């Protein structure tokens, strides 16, 4: 802080500045703060102010009257039940007072997004009318649920019956703007007196409410605390002092003022003089003392001017005040206190304004960012807005179901279920064993090796089946014999082959339905997620679109399930036009089954060929190779040892082997066909159906009811913004407005 000189009256002055310059500087600083307060920006930034606090009956009201030159209501006690802001300005124009109601909370006690300053009645030009106007204003503040204008009427209860009040205390305040030739340049807020104990008109909640209200003011770093202490009560018993120490423990922001000095108990004068000398409870700005008229003088109608004269006379004639050094005499009287308050406040404002400018810029940027993060506000043309959103959604859905490169895309999410389905269908392959049950018990390990080797050559990912699914050669032969009717010897009915195939196909229903349910679930989940993404700003529209889309998917699902059952019905009648592949598979399996017939049950030639194929060298191996080479020269280059095994004497189980090979060969053709068709059907009938011929978009238009006469009104309802979003936007916009206004005010009036 710059060095200050003291004038003869003890008031600090900037070097080289005259009293008129100092007054002009004070006025300029107060104008800035008053302008900022009118914007309501004090809820966002810390604006310097003076807060007058004290315990009840500490003489606060009398001090406020002495500073402001007006009379405050006393009879009802409402003057201490809400804050009173006083903005004083010296003016060459006639004296006037404007009373306003300053609301920072609503009738439910919730903070307003934008504080309100409502002028309460016409401007008052007669000091004698101010007390009544303030009483009415306080009554309006304490009854926020009632129209404030009612308290300006003739039926207003001047007695101030507090038993009918909605609130006992309020954080909203009465604002007084007073100007005139003899008015000092000063601004302050008079806070309700701290309650020492519960009385007839108070309760425990009131004590905490008042303490909390006082705290919200004095905890701010820019608040200058004017602490009033009555000399008639022991200092340590006054709660206002304790609250002040909590928030300004070193006394940097506190100015002390001793009231009722004429009531100091005899013999205790020196104890109180220690405060004036700043020895007891030292404060950065020291202590002052004032003497206000007693109740008899007030009842006698003493004027403000007479009261000030009586105060000067008291301190200049009454001991021990009249014996103080000049340095301390300059701390006696209302004029000295007001001058010091004005000086301290203007200095604090001057120091704080550059920081306020920076804070306003940062808050504006932060508020703008938060507004951008909110969804855009609803369109003025709701019908066009809804149609545009629906079109955007269906286009996005079309691209989505066509396939996206994202790992969590729709098709990527469906693929694992399709893979599982294909594996499940492949696992239904018949487990034919080319030997009877009696042989199985003694050669099972060898058989497992044989089956595993052959299946591995087929490229199957499955392990060899277990005996629970095994179909032995003698079982097949028995069924074939039992099925014969009028067939010739060595001929067996096709129905045996068909029964095996139908039995296998019967196991395809469950995997197909499992795949259907999984795809249906995945599709529904992704569609709902896309709906949420596209329409999250409007919950009602999102809910309706989600419901309509879900119904559409469900209808498509029912048709798709019918198509799956249709495919299964086709497969229950064995048939294929893929004759080449079927014949190839059939011959390969027939050779396989014959080659791996137990050696002692095979024809002699088949046994010799099997032994030659298993050998590494020898004459039989060479002979086998010669036969294969000869067949190759004759145009059968793909022949294998198992093909040669078919030559020779017939096997008594040839009919069963033929049936097994036919079933197994057909399975290879059919399962691949079915494994392709079902996923393709699901994709075509269920997934792609969402975007086919704009079917879903048409369903949305119809389901939302936006095509009729009431379509515009219906759309307006759909895009009506959620209350919490609208309130948040309004709050931020009002905040931005008051921050912008405050920033412009600073630019207009500061320096």
C-alpha positions in Angstrom: 0.0 0.0 0.0 1.3 3.6 -0.7 2.5 5.6 2.2 -0.1 7.8 3.8 0.1 11.1 5.7 -2.3 12.0 8.5 -4.2 15.2 8.4 -5.0 17.2 11.4 -8.2 15.3 11.9 -6.4 12.0 12.0 -7.6 10.8 8.6 -5.1 9.2 6.3 -4.4 11.0 3.0 -2.5 10.1 -0.1 0.5 12.5 -0.4 -0.2 15.5 -2.6 -4.0 15.0 -2.7 -6.4 17.6 -1.5 -9.5 16.8 0.4 -11.6 17.4 -2.8 -9.3 15.0 -4.7 -9.7 12.4 -1.9 -13.4 12.8 -1.9 -13.5 12.5 -5.7 -11.4 9.3 -5.5 -13.7 7.8 -2.9 -16.8 8.6 -4.9 -15.3 7.1 -8.0 -14.5 3.8 -6.2 -18.0 3.7 -4.6 -19.6 4.3 -8.0 -17.7 1.4 -9.4 -18.9 -0.9 -6.6 -22.4 0.4 -6.7 -22.6 -0.2 -10.4 -21.3 -3.8 -9.9 -23.8 -4.5 -7.2 -26.6 -3.4 -9.4 -25.6 -6.1 -11.9 -25.9 -8.8 -9.2 -22.4 -10.0 -10.0 -21.6 -10.1 -6.2 -22.9 -13.7 -6.3 -20.0 -14.6 -8.7 -17.1 -12.5 -7.5 -16.0 -11.0 -4.2 -16.8 -7.3 -4.2 -15.6 -5.1 -1.4 -18.2 -4.0 1.1 -18.6 -3.0 4.7 -20.7 -5.4 6.8 -22.0 -4.0 10.1 -22.3 -6.8 12.7 -22.9 -7.1 16.4 -25.0 -8.9 19.0 -28.6 -7.9 19.5 -28.9 -4.6 21.4 -25.3 -3.7 20.6 -26.4 -0.3 19.2 -26.2 -1.2 15.6 -29.4 0.4 14.5 -28.5 3.7 16.2 -25.1 3.6 14.5 -26.8 3.0 11.1 -29.1 5.9 11.7 -26.3 8.1 12.6 -24.3 7.2 9.5 -27.3 7.3 7.1 -29.3 10.2 8.6 -32.5 8.2 8.5 -34.7 6.5 11.2 -35.0 2.7 11.1 -38.1 0.8 12.3 -37.8 -0.3 15.9 -41.1 -1.3 17.3 -41.5 -4.6 15.4 -38.0 -5.7 15.5 -38.1 -6.5 11.8 -35.2 -4.2 11.2 -32.8 -6.8 12.5 -34.5 -9.8 10.7 -33.1 -9.2 7.2 -29.9 -7.4 5.9 -30.3 -3.8 4.9 -28.0 -2.4 2.3 -27.3 1.4 2.5 -25.7 3.1 -0.5 -24.9 6.7 0.4 -23.8 9.3 -2.1 -23.1 13.0 -1.7 -25.0 15.1 -4.2 -25.9 18.7 -4.9 -29.4 17.7 -5.7 -32.2 17.5 -3.1 -32.2 14.6 -0.6 -33.9 11.4 -1.8 -34.1 7.8 -0.9 -35.0 4.9 -3.2 -36.1 1.7 -1.5 -35.6 -1.7 -3.3 -36.1 -5.3 -2.6 -33.0 -7.3 -3.4 -33.8 -11.0 -3.9 -31.1 -13.6 -4.1 -33.3 -16.6 -3.2 -36.9 -17.5 -4.2 -39.8 -18.1 -1.9 -38.6 -21.7 -1.3 -35.1 -20.4 -0.2 -33.5 -21.7 -3.4 -30.7 -19.5 -5.0 -31.9 -17.5 -8.0 -29.9 -17.7 -11.2 -30.1 -14.0 -11.5 -30.6 -11.8 -8.4 -33.5 -9.3 -8.6 -33.6 -5.7 -7.6 -37.2 -4.6 -7.5 -37.9 -1.0 -6.6 -40.4 -0.8 -3.8 -42.7 2.1 -4.2 -41.9 5.6 -5.5 -38.8 7.6 -4.6 -39.0 9.1 -1.1 -38.0 12.8 -0.7 -39.1 13.2 2.9 -36.9 11.7 5.6 -39.9 11.3 7.8 -41.5 8.8 5.4 -38.4 6.5 5.2 -39.1 4.6 8.4 -42.5 3.5 7.3 -41.3 2.5 3.8 -38.5 0.4 5.2 -40.9 -1.3 7.7 -43.1 -2.2 4.7 -40.2 -3.4 2.7 -38.9 -5.6 5.5 -42.4 -7.1 5.8 -42.3 -7.9 2.1 -38.9 -9.5 2.4 -40.1 -11.7 5.3 -43.2 -12.8 3.2 -41.7 -13.8 -0.2 -44.8 -15.8 -1.1 -47.0 -12.6 -1.1 -47.1 -10.0 -3.8 -44.8 -7.2 -2.6 -47.1 -4.5 -3.8 -49.7 -5.5 -1.2 -47.4 -4.2 1.5 -47.6 -0.7 0.0 -51.3 -0.5 0.4 -53.3 1.2 3.1 -54.2 -2.1 4.8 -50.6 -2.7 5.8 -50.3 -3.6 9.5 -48.1 -0.9 10.9 -47.9 -2.9 14.1 -45.8 -5.5 12.2 -47.4 -8.6 13.6 -44.5 -11.1 13.2 -46.7 -14.1 14.2 -48.2 -14.0 10.7 -44.8 -13.8 8.8 -43.7 -16.6 6.5 -40.1 -16.2 7.6 -38.5 -15.1 10.9 -35.2 -14.2 9.1 -34.3 -13.9 5.4 -31.1 -13.7 3.4 -32.8 -11.4 0.9 -32.4 -7.7 1.8 -33.8 -4.2 1.7 -31.6 -1.9 -0.4 -31.6 1.9 0.3 -30.0 4.3 -2.1 -29.7 7.7 -0.4 -28.2 10.8 -1.9 -28.2 14.5 -0.9 -26.0 17.5 0.0 -25.1 16.3 3.5 -24.9 12.6 2.8 -21.5 10.9 3.0 -20.1 8.8 0.2 -20.3 5.3 1.8 -21.8 1.9 1.2 -22.4 -0.8 3.8 -24.8 -3.6 4.8 -26.4 -3.9 8.2 -26.8 -7.5 9.2 -29.2 -9.0 11.7 -27.9 -9.0 15.2 -26.4 -12.2 16.5 -28.7 -13.9 19.0 -27.2 -14.7 22.3 -29.9 -17.0 23.6 -33.4 -18.2 22.6 -36.1 -15.8 23.5 -39.8 -15.6 23.0 -39.6 -14.7 19.3 -36.6 -16.9 18.4 -35.7 -20.5 18.2 -32.6 -22.6 17.8 -32.9 -22.5 14.1 -33.0 -18.7 14.0 -29.7 -18.6 16.0 -27.9 -20.7 13.4 -29.6 -19.0 10.4 -28.4 -15.6 11.6 -25.0 -16.9 12.3 -24.8 -18.5 8.8 -26.1 -15.3 7.2 -23.4 -13.2 8.9 -20.8 -15.7 8.0 -21.6 -15.6 4.3 -20.7 -11.9 4.3 -17.7 -11.7 6.6 -15.9 -14.8 5.4 -15.1 -13.1 2.1 -11.6 -11.6 1.9 -12.9 -8.3 0.5 -15.4 -7.7 3.3 -14.5 -5.0 5.8 -16.1 -5.9 9.1 -17.5 -3.1 11.2 -17.7 -4.8 14.6 -20.1 -3.0 17.1 -19.5 -3.7 20.7 -21.7 -2.2 23.5 -19.8 -0.9 26.5 -22.5 -1.9 28.9 -21.8 -5.6 28.4 -18.6 -7.6 29.1 -16.6 -7.7 25.9 -15.8 -11.4 26.1 -19.5 -12.2 26.3 -20.4 -10.6 23.0 -20.8 -13.2 20.3 -20.1 -10.9 17.4 -16.5 -10.6 18.5 -16.1 -14.4 18.6 -17.5 -14.8 15.1 -15.3 -12.1 13.8 -12.2 -13.7 15.2 -13.0 -17.0 13.4 -12.9 -15.3 10.0 -10.4 -12.4 10.6 -8.2 -13.8 13.4 -5.4 -11.2 12.8 -7.8 -8.2 12.6 -6.7 -7.1 9.1 -10.2 -6.5 7.9 -12.0 -5.4 11.1 -12.8 -1.9 12.3 -14.1 -1.9 15.9 -16.6 0.6 17.2 -17.6 1.0 20.8 -21.3 2.0 21.4 -23.1 3.2 24.5 -20.0 4.7 26.1 -22.2 6.5 28.6 -23.2 3.1 30.1 -19.7 2.0 31.1 -19.9 0.8 34.7 -18.1 3.1 37.1 -14.5 2.2 37.6 -14.2 0.2 34.3 -13.4 3.2 32.0 -9.7 2.3 31.6 -10.6 -1.2 30.4 -12.5 0.3 27.5 -9.9 3.0 26.7 -7.5 0.2 26.0 -9.5 -0.6 22.9 -9.4 3.0 21.7 -5.6 2.9 22.2 -5.6 -0.4 20.2 -4.0 -2.2 23.1 -6.7 -4.7 23.9 -7.7 -6.8 20.8 -5.5 -4.9 18.3 -7.0 -4.3 14.9 -5.3 -3.1 11.7 -7.6 -0.2 11.4 -8.1 0.3 15.2 -11.1 1.1 17.3 -13.6 4.0 17.3 -16.4 5.0 19.7 -19.7 6.7 19.0 -22.4 8.2 21.2 -26.0 8.0 20.0 -29.1 9.6 21.5 -30.8 7.6 24.2 -34.4 6.5 24.1 -35.7 9.6 25.7 -34.0 11.9 23.2 -35.3 9.8 20.3 -38.8 9.9 21.8 -38.4 13.7 22.1 -37.8 13.9 18.3 -34.1 14.9 18.3 -32.8 15.8 14.9 -29.9 14.2 13.2 -27.9 17.4 13.4 -28.6 17.8 17.1 -27.6 14.3 17.7 -24.2 14.9 16.1 -23.7 18.0 18.1 -24.6 16.3 21.3 -22.1 13.5 20.4 -19.3 16.1 19.9 -20.2 17.7 23.2 -20.1 14.4 25.0 -16.7 13.3 23.9 -15.2 16.8 24.4 -16.5 17.3 27.9 -17.0 13.9 29.5 -14.2 12.0 31.3 -12.2 10.0 30.4 -12.8 10.7 26.7 -12.0 14.4 26.9 -8.6 13.6 28.4 -7.3 11.4 25.6 -4.4 12.4 23.4 -5.3 14.0 20.0 -4.4 10.8 18.2 -7.1 9.0 20.0 -9.6 11.8 20.1 -9.7 11.5 16.3 -11.3 8.1 16.9 -14.3 9.5 18.7 -17.5 10.4 17.0 -19.6 9.3 14.1 -18.0 11.7 11.6 -14.5 10.3 12.3 -15.7 6.7 11.9 -17.5 7.4 8.7 -14.5 9.2 7.2 -12.3 6.3 8.1 -14.8 3.8 6.7 -14.9 5.6 3.4 -11.2 5.8 3.2 -10.7 2.1 4.0 -13.4 1.0 1.6 -12.1 3.1 -1.3 -8.6 1.7 -0.8 -9.9 -1.8 -0.7 -11.9 -1.2 -3.9 -8.9 0.2 -5.6 -6.8 -2.8 -4.7 -9.4 -5.3 -5.7 -10.6 -3.9 -9.0 -7.8 -5.3 -11.2 -8.4 -8.8 -9.7 -12.1 -8.4 -10.3 -11.4 -7.7 -14.0 -9.4 -10.8 -14.3 -11.9 -12.9 -12.5 -14.7 -11.6 -14.7 -12.8 -12.6 -17.8 -12.1 -16.1 -16.5 -15.7 -16.5 -15.3 -17.0 -15.4 -18.7 -14.8 -17.9 -20.5 -15.8 -20.7 -18.2 -19.5 -19.8 -18.5 -19.3 -19.7 -22.3 -17.6 -23.1 -22.3 -20.4 -24.6 -20.1 -23.0 -23.1 -22.4 -21.4 -24.8 -25.4 -21.4 -28.1 -23.5 -25.1 -28.0 -23.2 -27.3 -29.4 -26.0 -28.4 -26.8 -28.5 -31.7 -25.1 -27.6 -34.9 -26.4 -29.3 -35.7 -25.1 -32.7 -38.3 -22.5 -33.4 -39.7 -24.9 -36.1 -40.3 -28.1 -34.1 -41.7 -30.1 -37.1 -38.7 -29.4 -39.3 -36.4 -30.1 -36.4 -38.0 -33.5 -35.7 -38.1 -34.5 -39.4 -34.4 -33.6 -39.7 -33.5 -35.6 -36.6 -35.4 -38.7 -37.9 -33.7 -38.4 -41.3 -30.3 -38.0 -39.6 -31.0 -41.0 -37.4 -32.1 -43.4 -40.2 -29.1 -42.4 -42.3 -26.8 -43.1 -39.4 -28.6 -46.4 -38.8 -28.2 -47.3 -42.5 -24.5 -46.8 -42.4 -24.3 -48.6 -39.0 -26.0 -51.8 -40.2 -24.1 -51.8 -43.4 -21.0 -52.1 -41.3 -18.5 -49.9 -39.5 -14.8 -50.5 -38.9 -15.2 -50.1 -35.2 -14.4 -53.1 -33.1 -17.7 -52.8 -31.2 -19.7 -52.3 -34.4 -23.0 -54.2 -34.9 -21.6 -56.8 -37.3 -18.5 -57.3 -35.2 -20.8 -57.9 -32.2 -22.9 -60.5 -34.2 -19.9 -62.4 -35.6 -19.0 -64.4 -32.5 -22.6 -65.7 -32.2 -22.5 -66.8 -35.9 -19.2 -68.5 -35.3 -20.6 -70.3 -32.3 -23.7 -71.3 -34.4 -21.5 -72.8 -37.1 -19.5 -74.8 -34.6 -22.7 -76.1 -33.0 -24.0 -77.3 -36.4 -20.7 -78.8 -37.3 -20.8 -80.7 -34.0 -23.9 -82.5 -35.0 -21.9 -84.7 -37.5 -22.9 -88.4 -37.2 -20.3 -90.5 -35.4 -20.3 -93.6 -37.5 -18.0 -96.4 -36.4 -17.1 -99.0 -39.1 -17.1 -101.9 -36.6 -19.6 -103.5 -34.2 -20.0 -102.9 -30.5 -18.2 -106.0 -29.5 -15.0 -104.8 -31.3 -15.3 -101.3 -29.8 -14.7 -102.4 -26.3 -11.3 -103.8 -27.1 -10.0 -101.5 -29.7 -11.5 -98.1 -28.7 -8.2 -96.3 -28.4 -7.1 -97.3 -31.9 -10.5 -96.2 -33.3 -10.2 -92.8 -31.6 -6.8 -92.3 -33.3 -8.2 -93.3 -36.6 -11.3 -91.0 -36.4 -9.2 -88.1 -35.2 -6.7 -88.5 -38.0 -9.4 -88.6 -40.6 -11.4 -85.7 -39.2 -8.2 -83.7 -38.9 -7.6 -84.2 -42.6 -11.1 -82.8 -43.2 -10.1 -79.6 -41.3 -12.5 -80.0 -38.4 -11.7 -78.1 -35.2 -13.5 -80.6 -33.1 -12.2 -83.4 -30.9 -13.2 -87.0 -31.6 -16.8 -87.7 -30.4 -17.3 -89.9 -27.4 -19.2 -93.2 -27.3 -22.4 -91.6 -26.2 -23.0 -90.5 -29.7 -21.4 -93.4 -31.5 -23.4 -95.3 -34.2 -21.9 -98.7 -34.7 -21.9 -100.6 -38.0 -24.0 -103.5 -36.7 -26.7 -100.9 -35.5 -26.9 -99.5 -39.0 -27.1 -102.9 -40.5 -29.8 -103.9 -38.2 -31.9 -100.8 -39.0 -31.4 -101.4 -42.7 -32.6 -105.0 -42.4 -35.6 -104.0 -40.3 -36.6 -101.4 -42.9 -36.7 -103.9 -45.9 -40.1 -104.6 -47.3 -40.3 -105.9 -50.9 -36.8 -104.9 -52.0 -34.6 -107.4 -53.9 -31.7 -109.0 -52.0 -28.9 -106.5 -51.4 -31.3 -103.6 -51.8 -32.3 -101.5 -48.8 -34.9 -98.7 -48.5 -33.8 -95.0 -48.8 -35.9 -94.3 -45.8 -33.0 -95.5 -43.5 -30.7 -92.9 -44.9 -33.4 -90.3 -44.7 -34.1 -91.2 -41.0 -30.5 -90.6 -40.1 -30.4 -87.3 -41.9 -33.7 -86.1 -40.4 -32.4 -87.0 -36.9 -29.3 -85.0 -37.5 -31.3 -82.0 -38.9 -33.5 -82.2 -35.8 -30.5 -81.1 -33.8 -30.2 -77.9 -35.8 -33.3 -76.2 -34.4 -31.9 -75.2 -31.0 -28.6 -73.7 -32.3 -30.6 -71.8 -35.0 -33.0 -70.4 -32.4 -30.1 -69.5 -30.0 -28.4 -67.6 -32.8 -31.7 -65.9 -33.7 -32.2 -64.7 -30.1 -28.6 -63.6 -29.7 -28.8 -61.5 -33.0 -32.1 -60.1 -32.0 -30.8 -59.1 -28.6 -27.6 -57.5 -30.0 -29.5 -55.7 -32.7 -32.0 -54.3 -30.3 -29.2 -53.2 -27.9 -27.3 -51.4 -30.7 -30.4 -49.7 -32.1 -31.4 -48.4 -28.7 -27.9 -47.2 -28.1 -28.0 -45.3 -31.4 -31.4 -43.9 -30.6 -30.0 -42.7 -27.2 -27.0 -41.1 -28.9 -29.2 -39.3 -31.5 -32.0 -38.2 -29.3 -30.5 -37.9 -25.8 -31.3 -34.2 -25.7 -35.0 -34.9 -25.8 -36.0 -37.8 -23.4 -39.7 -37.9 -24.6 -38.7 -38.2 -28.2 -36.0 -40.7 -27.4 -38.5 -42.8 -25.5 -41.0 -42.8 -28.3 -38.4 -43.5 -31.1 -36.9 -46.3 -29.0 -40.3 -47.9 -28.5 -41.3 -47.7 -32.1 -37.9 -49.0 -33.3 -38.2 -51.9 -30.8 -41.6 -52.8 -32.1 -40.3 -52.7 -35.6 -37.4 -55.0 -34.8 -39.8 -57.3 -32.9 -42.1 -57.6 -36.0 -39.1 -58.3 -38.2 -37.9 -60.8 -35.7 -41.2 -62.7 -35.8 -41.0 -62.9 -39.6 -37.3 -64.0 -39.4 -38.0 -66.8 -37.0 -40.7 -68.1 -39.4 -38.1 -68.0 -42.1 -35.7 -70.0 -40.0 -38.3 -72.7 -39.4 -38.9 -72.7 -43.2 -35.3 -73.4 -43.8 -35.4 -76.3 -41.2 -38.4 -77.7 -43.0 -36.5 -77.7 -46.3 -33.6 -79.6 -44.6 -35.9 -82.3 -43.3 -36.3 -83.6 -46.9 -32.8 -84.6 -48.0 -32.0 -83.2 -51.4 -29.1 -81.5 -53.1 -28.2 -80.2 -56.5 -24.6 -80.2 -55.5 -24.2 -83.8 -56.9 -20.5 -83.5 -57.6 -19.5 -82.6 -54.1 -21.9 -85.0 -52.6 -20.6 -87.9 -54.7 -17.0 -86.9 -53.9 -17.7 -86.8 -50.1 -19.7 -90.1 -50.3 -16.9 -91.9 -52.0 -14.2 -90.6 -49.7 -16.2 -91.6 -46.6 -17.0 -95.0 -48.1 -13.3 -95.6 -48.8 -12.5 -94.4 -45.3 -14.9 -96.7 -43.6 -13.8 -99.7 -45.6 -10.2 -99.0 -45.1 -10.6 -98.8 -41.4 -12.7 -101.9 -41.0 -11.0 -104.2 -38.5 -8.4 -106.2 -40.4 -9.9 -109.6 -39.6 -13.3 -108.5 -41.0 -12.0 -107.1 -44.2 -11.7 -109.0 -47.5 -8.2 -110.4 -48.1 -7.4 -107.8 -50.8 -8.5 -104.9 -48.6 -6.3 -106.3 -45.8 -3.2 -106.5 -48.1 -3.8 -103.0 -49.3 -4.2 -101.6 -45.8 -1.0 -103.4 -44.7 0.9 -102.1 -47.8 -0.4 -98.5 -47.2 0.9 -98.7 -43.6 4.3 -100.0 -44.5 7.3 -97.9 -45.3 8.8 -100.2 -48.0 8.7 -103.8 -49.2 7.2 -105.6 -52.2 3.6 -104.9 -51.3 4.3 -101.2 -50.9 6.0 -101.2 -54.3 3.1 -103.0 -55.8 0.6 -100.6 -54.3 2.5 -97.7 -55.7 2.6 -99.3 -59.2 -1.2 -99.7 -59.1 -1.7 -96.1 -58.1 0.7 -95.0 -60.8 -1.1 -97.0 -63.4 -4.4 -95.5 -62.4 -2.9 -92.1 -62.7 -1.8 -92.9 -66.3 -5.4 -94.0 -67.0 -6.7 -90.7 -65.8 -7.4 -91.4 -62.2 -4.6 -89.4 -60.6 -6.5 -88.7 -57.4 -6.9 -92.3 -56.5 -5.8 -93.4 -53.1 -5.2 -96.8 -51.4 -8.7 -96.7 -49.9 -10.2 -96.6 -53.4 -8.3 -99.8 -54.4 -9.7 -101.4 -51.3 -13.1 -101.4 -52.9 -11.9 -104.0 -55.4 -12.4 -107.6 -54.4 -14.9 -109.7 -52.6 -17.9 -107.9 -51.1 -18.1 -107.1 -47.4 -21.2 -108.4 -45.6 -21.6 -104.9 -44.2 -21.4 -103.1 -47.5 -25.0 -102.0 -47.3 -24.4 -100.4 -43.9 -21.2 -98.8 -45.1 -23.0 -97.4 -48.1 -25.7 -95.9 -45.8 -23.1 -94.5 -43.5 -21.1 -93.0 -46.4 -24.3 -91.5 -47.9 -25.4 -89.9 -44.6 -21.9 -88.6 -43.8 -21.4 -87.3 -47.4 -24.8 -85.5 -47.3 -24.0 -84.0 -44.0 -20.9 -82.4 -45.4 -23.0 -80.7 -48.1 -26.0 -79.9 -45.9 -24.3 -78.5 -42.8 -22.3 -76.1 -44.8 -25.4 -75.0 -46.7 -27.3 -74.5 -43.5 -24.5 -72.8 -41.7 -24.4 -70.2 -44.4 -28.2 -69.8 -45.0 -29.3 -69.1 -41.4 -26.8 -66.2 -40.7 -27.6 -64.8 -44.1 -31.3 -65.0 -43.5 -30.9 -63.3 -40.2 -28.8 -60.5 -41.8 -31.3 -60.0 -44.6 -34.6 -60.4 -42.8 -33.7 -58.9 -39.4 -30.7 -56.6 -39.7 -30.9 -55.2 -43.2 -34.7 -54.9 -42.9 -34.3 -51.8 -40.8 -33.0 -49.8 -43.8 -34.9 -51.5 -46.6 -37.2 -49.2 -48.5 -37.1 -46.7 -45.6 -39.3 -49.0 -43.7 -38.2 -47.9 -40.2 -38.3 -44.2 -41.1 -41.9 -44.6 -42.3 -42.8 -46.5 -39.2 -41.3 -43.7 -37.1 -43.3 -41.0 -38.9 -46.5 -43.0 -38.4 -45.8 -43.9 -34.9 -44.9 -40.4 -33.8 -48.1 -39.0 -35.2 -46.4 -36.0 -36.9 -48.1 -36.2 -40.2 -51.5 -34.9 -39.2 -52.9 -31.5 -38.3 -51.5 -31.6 -34.8 -48.1 -32.6 -36.0 -46.4 -29.3 -35.2 -47.8 -29.2 -31.7 -46.8 -32.8 -31.2 -43.3 -32.1 -32.3 -43.0 -29.1 -30.0 -43.9 -31.5 -27.1 -41.3 -34.0 -28.3 -38.4 -31.5 -28.4 -39.4 -29.7 -25.3 -36.2 -29.3 -23.3 -35.9 -31.2 -20.0 -36.5 -28.9 -17.1 -33.1 -29.3 -15.6 -31.4 -28.5 -18.9 -33.6 -25.4 -19.5 -33.0 -24.2 -16.0 -29.2 -24.8 -16.3 -29.1 -22.9 -19.6 -31.2 -20.0 -18.2 -28.9 -19.9 -15.2 -25.7 -19.8 -17.3 -27.2 -17.2 -19.7 -28.2 -14.9 -16.8 -24.8 -15.4 -15.3 -23.1 -14.5 -18.6 -25.4 -11.5 -18.9 -24.5 -10.1 -15.5 -20.8 -10.9 -16.0 -20.9 -9.0 -19.3 -22.8 -6.1 -17.8 -20.3 -6.0 -14.9 -17.3 -6.1 -17.3 -18.8 -3.2 -19.3 -19.5 -1.2 -16.1 -15.9 -1.6 -15.1 -14.8 -0.4 -18.5 -17.2 2.6 -18.4 -16.6 3.9 -14.8 -13.2 2.7 -13.7 -10.5 5.3 -14.1 
